[in-house]
Amino acid sequence: MAGNSFGQAFRITTAGESHGPGNVVIIVDGVPPGIPLTVEDLQVDLDRRRPGQSKIVTQRNESDTPEILSGVFEGRTTGTSLAILIRNEDQRSRDYGNIASLYRPGHADYSFDAKYGFRDYRGGGRSSARETTARVAAGVIAKKILAEAGGGRVVGYVTQVGQIRADVPDPALVTLEQVERRPDGEPNIVRCPDLNAADKMIALIEECRKAGDSIGGAAEIVATGIPAGLGEPVFDKIKADLAKALFSLPAVLGVEYGIGFGCVTMRGSEHNDLFTTEEVDGERKIVTRTNRHGGMLGGITTGMPLVLRAAVKPTSSLPIEQETVTREGEPATIQTRGRHDPCLLPRFIPMAEAMVAIVLADHWLRWRGQRS
């Protein structure tokens, strides 16, 4: 099976399945030496991704506790390959016994059989979102590289669930604290900084859950403090690598950046971001007055905030009865047992942040090598 590695200078390789005994192992190559890194650092974002954290996500109970197997000594990275293991603790493979010969609508069951002639039917196997625990762990390291490189920061949040849209006037000003906590200190379980919209989103997700259904939505990911000059002008455009990174996540059906598809009704005079200068820390810096280009021109970063959005489909695993066929093509019906998210968006956020950070760290290390 190919396609288990991603990146060049900062390169990740994952292995593992949804219901395997070890879940996921990740190898991270290209980590600079001397970066402070502990299990506790990794756990912060893994807790944001883990199941069972609120009433509107799957109730599978996983601690997602990471074990650092190599690449760290006395609390700092050594510059050698970094290996991390995250074990499964609460898999219930019996929930999938009744669908061993059935194809679940919206899942990769049929396409896996078409490719391999064999599949692990327990929760999706290699295509399961459990694999993203590895990416989130690698994303923590990537975020540290960006922060040390120049104060880079990656923050994601939910902008839409169903027809409910959040009002976020300036994406670059959204903080992690706004995404994770309400002003009273309570968890912001839907991870939407517009609290009025967040309450409506939670109600809609609950309505779908009670009906045995699910709902889709959209997320926005913003990177600030990223220097101008990252990316290559042809095949390795930063926008292309970011799109691939986000599309590699389960359930992503669309990716756009900046004004995105809004450009189709605009004239060039409306769409262009005009250059100007501003004073930053006593120095004149070239910026644009607006940011419809989403921080990338010609596949290279401009120094403006990178703003991306991902469309995430409704969860395909549903307890309500649906029509399908068997592996032999015979008509059948299916009800998916198990514990599943009625909306993927709240747990999608740390996954998306991780993939954006991984791409940016990779390109920053490549750029640093070229510049030196």
N, C-alpha and C positions, 0 to 999 in steps of 0.2 A: 504493500500500500504506500503510494507516494503522497507528497503534499503535507507532510507533518512538520515542516520547518518553515520559518518566516523570518525575513530580514537578512541583512548582509553584515555590516559591522557589529550590530547588536542583533543577534540571531537566537531565536527560540525554537526548540523542538519539543513536542509533547507526545505522550503515549498514555493509553489507558481507556477504560470504558465506563459507561454509566453504572454498571452493576458488577464490575470486576472487584477483586479483593483489595487492590491498591488504588483504585480510582485513577489518579493521574500522576505521572511523573513529568517534570519539565526540566530540560537542560537549557541554560542560558549562557551563550558565549558572547564575548566582547565586552563584558562588564569591566570598567576601569577599576584598578586596585584602590583600596583605601576608602571606599564608600561605606559609611556606617550602615549596618544591616542586621536586624534581629528578627526572630520569629514574631515578636510583638509588632514590628513594623508591617510585616506581611499580613498579620491578622486583621488590621484595621479595615483594609479594603475587602478582604475575604469575608469579613462579617457583613459588609454592605451587600455582598453578592449572595450570601448563603441563604438556603431555604429556611422557612419557619420563623422569619424575623417579624412578621406581622400577620394580621388577619386576611390581608388581600394578596398573599402569596402562598405557594405550596407549603403544606405543613410537614413535609419531610424534614426530619430533625437531624441535621448534619452540623457538626462543629466546624468542619473545614479547617482543622488544625494543621498547619504546615510543618514539615520536618525538613530542615536544611541539611542535606547529606554531604555537600562539598562546596568549596569556593568561598567559605567564610572562616576567618580565624580571628579570635579575640574581638568579635563584634564588627569586623571590617572585611570587605571583599578582598580577595587575594589577587584578582586578575585572572584566575584560572576558571575553568568551566564551573558554573554554579548549578547544583542539582537540588530540586525540591520535590518532596513527596507529599501528597495529600490523600489520606485514606478514606474509603467509604465506611460509614458506620451504620446507616439506617436504610440500606437498600431492601426493597421487598420484591424480590424477583417473582414470587408467587402471583403478584398482581397481573403479571403478563402471560401466565400460562395459557389463558383462554384465547390469546390472539396469535399464538405461534404460527398458525397457518393462514392468518387473515392480514390484509393490507389496511393499515390505518389511514384514513383520508388525511391529507396534508402532511404526512410523514415521509421519510426516506425508505420505507420498507420495500416498496416495489423497485425503486431505483437501485437499492443495495443488491437485491436479488438479481436484477438485470446485469449489474456489474460483476458481482462475485459468485453468484449462484448459491450463496449461503449468507446468513446474517444472524447477528445476535439480537433476538427480538426483545430482550429484557430492557425496556426503557429507551431503546434507540442505539445502544452500544456506542460506537465511536462517534456517531452524529449527535449524541446527546449533549445538552448544554452543560452537563457535569464537567465536560472537558474544559469549559471556560474558567474553572477554578485556576488552572495552570496559567492562563493568560493574565488573570487578575494579579496573581503573584508576580509574574514578570513585569506587569505594569507598574507595580510599586517600585521596582528597581529602576524602571525607565523614568518614572516621575522624579526619583532622587537624582538621576543623571541630569535631567532638565533643570531642576532647581539649583543644583550646584553649578551648572553651566552659565546661569545668568538669571535665575529667578523665574524660570519657566513654570507654568501652572496649567493643569488640565482639569476642567470642571464640566460635568454633564448634568443634565436635568431633564425632566419630562415636560414637553410643551403641548402635548395633545393626547387625549384618550377618547376614542370615539369622536363625537362631534364637539367635545369640550376642548377649547383652546386656551392656553395660558397667555397672559399679556406680560411680555418681558421686554421692556423698552430698550435696555442696553445689555446684551448678553455678556459683554466683557466685565460687567460689574457684579455679576452673580457670584456669590461666595459658596464654598463648600458648606459652611455653617447654615446658610439659607436653604440649601438643598436638603440637609440632613435633619435640621431642627426647626421647630416653630419658635416664635418669640418667647413662649412660656416654657421652653425647654423640652417639650414633648417631641417625640420622633415625628418627622415629616414623612409618613410611611409611603406616600406616592412619589416623593422626590420632585415635587413641582414647587418652584419658589413663589408662584402666584397662589397665595393661600385660598383665595376665593375660588379659583379654578380647582385647586387641589381638593377641596371639600366635595365639589361636584364630581370630580374624577373618582374619588373613593366611593361615593354613593353609587355611581354607575358600575364600577367594578363589582361591588357587593351585589347589585341587582343581577349582573350576569352570572356571578358565582352561584347564587341561589337558583337561577334558572338552568343550571348545568351547562352554561355557555361561557364564552370568553369574548374579549374585546381587544382590538389593536390600538395603535397610537404612534406617536413620534417622540423622538428625543433630540435634544440639541447638545452638541459638545463644543466647548470653547477652549482654545489654548491661547494664553497670553504670556508675554515675556519671551516669545520665540524670536530669535534674531532673523533679520533679512538674509537671504542667500542660501537657505536649505532647499534641497531638491535638485533634480537634473532636468534639462530642457526637453528631453525626448521621451524615452520609454519609462524612465524612473521619475516622472513628474511627481511632486509631493502630493498633488491632488489625486493622482492615479493610485499611488501606494496607500493613501488614506482610504480611498474608496474600496480598494481590495481588502484592506484590513477590516473595515466595517462590514462589507459584504460577506466576509469569511465567518462572521458571527451567525449563530442560528437565528432564523426567523426574520432577518433583514431583507426587505423587498425593494428598498429604494434608498439612495444616498444623494444628497445635494450639498453645495456649499455656497456661502455668500447669499446673493439674491436667488440663486438656484433657478428653478423653472419660472420664476417671476420675470426672467430676462426675455421671455418669448414675446411679450407685448410691449417691450421698451424700444425706444430709439437709442442709437449710440450716444447721442448727446445727453440722454437721461441716465444711461447705464454707466458711463465712464466715471470713475472716481478721480477727482482732480487733485493733483499733487500740491502740497504746500509744505511749510516747515513749522516746527514748534520747538520751544526750548524745554529740554529735559535734563535735569541735573546740571544746569549751566551750559549745556551744549545744544547746538542747533541740530535737529533731527528731521529727516525727510519723512513725511507721513501723507496720508490722503484724507481729504475732508470728510469723505464717507467711506463705507467699507462694503460696497456691493460685491467686490471681488473676493470677499471672505478671507483676505490675508494671503492670497496666492495669485501671482501673475506669471504666465509662461511656465507654469509648473514649479515655480520657485517662490519661497516665502518673501513677503515684503516688510515684515516687521509689525504689520497691523495684526489685530487678533484674528486667529483662525476660527471660523465659525462653520460648523458642519451640522447637518441634520440627517437622521436615519428614520425611515418608516419601518415599523415592526408589526408583523402580522399578528392576528389573534392566535392564542394557543390552540394547536391542532388537536390535542388530547381532550376529548369531551366525554362525560359520563352519559350523555343522552345518546339514544340509538341512531346510528347512521347506516346507510347502505354501503356495501363494499363487495369485494370478491375474495375468494380464497386464492392460494398460490396456483391452484389448478384452473382458475378462472370461473369457478362456480359462484353464482349470486349468494350473498350472505348479508347479515347485519352485524354491527359491532358496537359495543359500548366499552370505552377505555376506562378500566379501573385504575387505581393508583392515586397519587397526590400530585396535582398539577396547578400551575399558576392560572388564575382566571384572567390575568393581564401580565404580560412579560415585562412591561416597561420599568417598574420599580427596581427589579433586579438586573435589568439590562444596563442601567446607567454605569455601574463600575466596570462592566465588561467593555463598554464602548470607550470609556475613559482610558482603560488599559491599552486597547488597540491603538488609539490615537497617540498615546504616550510612547508606545513601542516604536511606531513609525518615526516619530519626531526624534527620539533618542538615537535611532539608527541613522537617520539623516544628519543629525548633529555630529555624531562620531565620524561619519564619512566626510562631512564638511571640514571638521577640524583636521582630519588627515590631509585633505587637499590644501588647506590654507597653510599648514605648517611646512 
